[in-house]
Amino acid sequence: MLITNRPDPSPSSHDRVYRGLRTRIMHGEIAPGQSLTLRGVGEEFGVSMTPAREAIRRLTAEGALTLSSSGRVSTPELGNERIEELAALRALIEVELASRALPRAHIALIDRLQSINGLIAEHIVRHDAVAYIRRNLEFHRTLYLRAQAPAMLAMAETVWLQLGPTMRALYGKLSRKDPPHYHRLIIGALKAGDEPGLRLAVRSDVTQGLKMLVG
């Protein structure tokens, strides 16, 4: 059956599917190893197979999806070496972004980070994994935007995208009841203008959780 819910002129419909699917993957809404089909994506977003195919092609190129030799498209199931590699990338890129953001860390930014951290606490209490991941990334993105380094931030987001399903799996292993400890250290370092402390807190925050998945 053809999917003809509504017209989908390119590139707007393709971009809508791409961004929507990208967000779902990044926020851990799709489990590791879950299959996706053109028809399923098309039905979800109300488009024909052409925009669905192009969105899947772009996400595969970004490492958010994998394509097997048989043509099966799925979210990646990351091995230990790949997790360690992506954790190392996060440490390199995000520590530098935080360092560049520090001179522009005004009071309004710090207040915003504290507010986001409060929302993270609420999501933890409700055991809402997707909301937790979304707010956690919002915390980091809000800080890194102050670095005014868009190419570096885009690289960080590509790593987040590849890790999204894995982060969902990590959340299932956590019994946390409080916001991430290192977020408080990040906020404290920003208030104090402490660059070495900020770099250490960010590096610890982006690598500590992923270590639980390796071994």
N, C-alpha and C positions, 0 to 999 in steps of 0.2 A: 504494500500500500504506500503510495507516495505521500510525503508530508507536505501539505500545501496550506498550512494554517494561515499564513500571511506571506506577503511578498518579502523577500529578503535581499534588497539591493546591496551589492558590494560597494565599498568595504564595510559599511556600517553594521550589517548583520553579522558578518564574520568577526568584526572587532568586539561586538557585544557578546558573542559566544566565547570568544577567546578570553576576554576579561572575566566573564562570569565563571568559566571553567577554571581559569587560573586562580581566581580567588578561592574557589571551593578546594582546590588541591592544596594551596598554600596554608589554608586554615585547618587542614586535616579533616575535612568533611568526607574525603574518600580514603578508604583504608589502603594500606600497602598491598600491592598485588591484585587490586580490584580491576576487572576488565571493563573497558568502555567500548561501545559500538557507535558507528556513525548514526545508525537509526536511533539509538537511545539518546545520544547527545542532541540530535535534531529534534526529537520529540520533547526533550526537556526544555529546550530554548525556543521551540516553535519555528524552526527554520528547516530548509531543505538540506540535503546531504552535502552540498557544495560548501557552505559556510562551516558546517560541522567538520568536514574533512580538512579545510584550511586551518581551523583553530587547532585541531589535533596535530596537524603537521608542525605548526609553530611551537606547540607545547612539547612535542617530541624533540625538536631541535634544542629547546631550552633544558632538556633533561628532566622535565616534569612528568613525562610519560615515556614508556619504553615500547618498542615495536619488535616483536619476536620474528623469527624467520618464517613462521607460519602466518604472519600478518596480524597476530593478536596484539591489541593495544591495551596497556594496563599501567597503573601507577607502579613506580619502582619498589622493589623489595631490596633494601640496601644491606650489603654485607658489612662486616666490621671495618674492613679497610676503607670502604667508601664513606662510612660514617665518620671515621677518624679524619679522612681527607677533608670532608665538608666542615667538620668542627674546627680544623686548623684554618681553613679559609675564613670561617666566621671570626675566629680570633684575630687574624691578620687584618681583615677589612674593617671590622666593627670597632676594634681598638683604635685604629687610625681615624675613623669617622668621629668617634667620641672625643678624641684628642682635639680634632679640628673644631668640634662644636663647643668645646669648653669656653673659649673667649667670648662666645655669643650666648652663654647660658644665663639669661636674665631671670629675674624673679618669676615672671609669668610662665616661663618654660618649666621651671622647677615646680611651681604650683600645679601645672598641667600634668607633669609626670607623677606627682603625688596623688592627684585625682585619678589618673589611670590605674595606679597601683591599688587604690582603694576598690576600684571596680574589679580588678583581678582577684582581690580577696573575696568578693561576693561570688564570682564565678567558681572559685575553688570550693566554697561552702556548698554551692549547688551542684558540684561535680559536673559542670558544663565544660567538657573538654574543648569543643570548638570555640566557644566564647573565650575561654582561657587563652588559647593559642592566638586568637585574633587580637585580644587586648595586649598580650605579651609582645606581639609584633608591633602593635601601635605604640607601645612604650618605647621600643627601640627606634622605630621610624621617626617618632616625634623628636627624639634627641638628635638623631643623625641628620635630619633636615636642616638643623642649625649649622652643620658643617659646610653647607653650600658646596657640596661635591657630588653633583648628580650622577656622574659616571660611576663613582665608587658606590653610591647608594644603590644604583641599578644592579651592580654586581652582587651586593649583599642580598637584594631581593631575589635574584636568581638562585642563590644558595638556599634561601628560605623556601623557595618554591620546590626545590628538589627534596628538601627535608620535611615538607608538610605532612605527608602520610606517616612518616617515621615518628614525627613529633606526637602525632595522635597515639601511636603505639606506646611511646614513652609515657604519656600521661596516664595510661592504664596501669603503669608500674608505680606511680607515685601515690603516697598517702599523705600528701601535704595538706595542711589546714591553714597555712599562712601564706601571704604573698612571697615571692622569691626573695630570699635573704639578700642576695647581691643587688637587687633593685634598690634596697634601702642604702646600701653602701655607695651605689652609683649616685643617688640623690645627695647623700652626705658629701661626697667628693666634689660634686658640682657646687654645692653651697660654699664649700671651703676653698674652691679654686685649686684643688689638689690634683694635678695632672697624673703623677705616678699612681695615686690611689684610685683615680678614675680608670686608668688603663688596666690596673690589676682587677678591679671590680667587674669591668666589662668582660675581660678575658675569662674570668672565673664563671661569670653568669652564662656566657654562650657555650662553654665547653663542659661545665659540670654535669648538667642533665644528660647530655649525650653519652657521657662516659658510662652511664647505667646500662646503655644498650649494647655496649661492647664487652665481650668476655664470654 
